[in-house]
Amino acid sequence: MDGEALHEVAVRTAMALPAVAETQPFGEGAFVYKVVGKMFVMTSELRGVSIVNLKCAPPHGAALVREHAEITPGWHMNKQHWITLSPGDGIDATLVEDLVGNAYDLVVAGLPRAKRPIDPSRGTGGGAAGRTGSAP
């Protein structure tokens, strides 16, 4: 997957989820996607290469880093809780969609129950299957 497609899939997937907002708190070129004010995805460039930072559970992130040359610990993020995707043959749309969905679910699960736009434990809106919300 090339960098343009990487960004396009990540953004499309994030924006289709309930209660997601796009912001630019770090300036031009870095887009942050938040659910109820909590960041779960960021798209930007590193030395001219498109990248996507994603929130990730530590054991899952460590396994992904071991399995994929295009996935590294989160650039400019807490490396235990974030991963960075770079373009390459080992990244496809399904993987990006799943990782964005997992990042969203992880953040939503940490929100106070009253603020959750979905209930990930019931499969209503979260995960790769069963998402609610509409595409942009």
Steps between C-alpha positions, in 0.01 A plus 500: 500500500636843411494801730204672338287186531618447859378846600178468298399168659588615853308828464197343332481230767543741792247752372235228448499425875255660745593828673835544320647845442798600285734763648844648429645575846859449383483730199465459127550151362423304817135396529376357829183292531329503838198334656344708779820707513737201527751440221510158334656566155738756354607534136813693408828476311844401622786610273259521206340159563133471596448334839208414727532485880244282677415426861560130566491260796863431602508123432328544163732786404811301588379205289422727203847659519657152495283380209507801266802698381265793426378521861724659763451633854309830491696793359492792748253304714508271803665201335324254730150615399544625143621354170597666171403361160712585196426418136612162369397164362422359847220750558158463339163670536354226719787527748472881515122483547536243779772699677299824483194315636705345778649840592151650517368213713796528737440871558121462530540220756703739715234772497249537782197290406275808474729655236541194278342544156489119472529198729800295379421216743167444321637534149282801425713726290844371587746257348547414134147360483185663626607863477228758502532848363504627150773571254594865452 
